[in-house]
Amino acid sequence: MNKDSLGIIVLLFIIGGILFYTHQRDKDFIENLSYTKGKITDYYNVGGKKYIQYTFYVKGKKYIGRSRVSVFKCSDGTEGCVGKVFKILYSSKNPDNNDIFLNQYQKYKFIRTRLY
């Protein structure tokens, strides 16, 4: 086996591992889906890209989520809807596996395609 073949095999194993992990995470999210309310706490830039940060509580424990968005304001003019409350979807088995639903502002969010 030459170096090129070994490199391709290693790359395929890495890609396969990433796909498996993503599939398992998405499956967990769908099978254990729960809802709560959370608040957007920050609207910020990283490398020219906009993100929102939100917090929510499950069984008294605080969780922090992040989502990439495009530039947007709430109807009252608040940039990124900071301070506003929205529905949070999360896995009841792993609340770190979560997403925010931005209601009428959902069109500004970059939707992560779930594999499952």
C-alpha positions as CSV (number, residue, x, y, z in Angstrom):
1,M,0.0,0.0,0.0
2,N,1.5,3.4,-1.0
3,K,1.2,6.7,0.9
4,D,-1.6,8.0,-1.4
5,S,-3.8,5.0,-0.7
6,L,-3.2,5.2,3.0
7,G,-4.1,8.9,3.0
8,I,-7.3,8.3,1.1
9,I,-8.3,5.5,3.6
10,V,-7.6,7.7,6.6
11,L,-9.6,10.6,5.0
12,L,-12.5,8.2,4.3
13,F,-12.5,7.0,7.9
14,I,-12.5,10.6,9.2
15,I,-15.4,11.6,6.9
16,G,-17.3,8.4,7.9
17,G,-16.8,9.3,11.6
18,I,-18.0,12.8,11.1
19,L,-21.1,11.6,9.2
20,F,-21.9,8.9,11.9
21,Y,-21.5,11.5,14.7
22,T,-23.8,14.0,12.9
23,H,-26.4,11.3,12.2
24,Q,-26.4,10.1,15.8
25,R,-26.7,13.7,17.1
26,D,-29.6,14.5,14.7
27,K,-31.4,11.2,15.5
28,D,-31.1,12.0,19.2
29,F,-32.5,15.5,18.6
30,I,-35.5,14.2,16.7
31,E,-36.3,11.2,19.0
32,N,-35.9,13.2,22.3
33,L,-37.3,16.5,21.2
34,S,-38.5,18.8,23.9
35,Y,-39.3,22.5,24.1
36,T,-38.8,25.4,26.4
37,K,-38.4,29.2,26.2
38,G,-35.0,31.0,26.0
39,K,-33.7,34.5,25.7
40,I,-31.3,35.9,23.1
41,T,-28.4,37.4,25.1
42,D,-26.0,38.5,22.4
43,Y,-25.7,39.4,18.7
44,Y,-22.1,39.4,17.5
45,N,-19.6,39.0,14.7
46,V,-17.0,36.3,14.2
47,G,-15.0,36.6,11.0
48,G,-17.5,38.8,9.3
49,K,-20.4,36.4,10.1
50,K,-23.3,37.3,12.5
51,Y,-24.3,35.0,15.4
52,I,-26.9,35.1,18.1
53,Q,-26.3,33.6,21.5
54,Y,-29.2,32.5,23.7
55,T,-29.7,31.0,27.1
56,F,-32.3,28.6,28.4
57,Y,-32.9,26.4,31.5
58,V,-33.6,22.7,31.7
59,K,-34.3,21.2,35.2
60,G,-32.7,24.3,36.8
61,K,-29.5,24.1,34.8
62,K,-28.5,26.9,32.4
63,Y,-27.6,26.1,28.8
64,I,-26.1,28.4,26.2
65,G,-26.8,28.0,22.5
66,R,-25.5,29.8,19.4
67,S,-26.8,30.1,15.9
68,R,-25.6,31.8,12.8
69,V,-27.8,34.5,11.4
70,S,-27.8,37.2,8.8
71,V,-28.3,40.9,9.8
72,F,-31.7,41.5,11.2
73,K,-33.7,43.5,13.7
74,C,-36.9,42.8,15.7
75,S,-40.0,44.8,14.8
76,D,-39.2,47.2,17.7
77,G,-35.7,47.9,16.1
78,T,-33.7,45.8,18.5
79,E,-30.7,44.4,16.6
80,G,-30.6,40.6,16.7
81,C,-33.7,40.6,19.0
82,V,-31.3,40.7,22.0
83,G,-33.4,40.4,25.2
84,K,-36.4,38.8,23.4
85,V,-37.7,35.4,24.3
86,F,-38.1,32.6,21.7
87,K,-38.9,28.9,21.6
88,I,-35.9,26.5,22.1
89,L,-36.0,23.0,20.8
90,Y,-33.6,20.6,22.5
91,S,-32.9,16.9,23.1
92,S,-34.2,15.9,26.5
93,K,-31.3,13.5,26.8
94,N,-28.7,16.1,25.9
95,P,-29.9,19.7,26.1
96,D,-26.5,20.9,24.6
97,N,-28.1,19.5,21.4
98,N,-30.4,22.5,20.8
99,D,-31.8,25.0,18.3
100,I,-33.7,28.2,18.5
101,F,-36.9,28.9,16.6
102,L,-37.1,32.6,15.7
103,N,-40.7,32.8,14.6
104,Q,-41.2,35.5,11.9
105,Y,-37.4,36.1,12.0
106,Q,-36.5,32.5,11.1
107,K,-35.7,33.5,7.6
108,Y,-32.7,35.3,8.9
109,K,-31.2,32.2,10.5
110,F,-28.9,29.9,8.6
111,I,-30.6,26.5,8.9
112,R,-28.4,23.6,9.6
113,T,-29.6,20.7,7.6
114,R,-30.2,17.7,9.7
115,L,-29.3,14.3,8.2
116,Y,-32.0,12.4,10.0
